[in-house]
């Protein structure tokens, strides 16, 4: 069973989205990703709170690695750990290697 939780940081105008996937090779749902991209472009959450950043926290490095390129391309941060103790994920692969947002299905 996949565990997902969100938490808003009012001081930083940041939404933190935590995922614990059963299978580390699971992508964040495209519709969800599109929703956060739109919210970042609007500068606010769906309930009107200011939004400057969205960061995903994955329970394990495998899930973070599998999602990192798409999140990076969408200007969304990738972290590993927990909502209480997130650590920035740094991929060995570097920057995204696809050409357009459509290549990943986020437009």
Helices and strands as residue ranges (DSSP letters): E 3-9, E 14-20, H 30-42, E 53-58, H 61-73, E 77-81, E 86-88, H 101-104
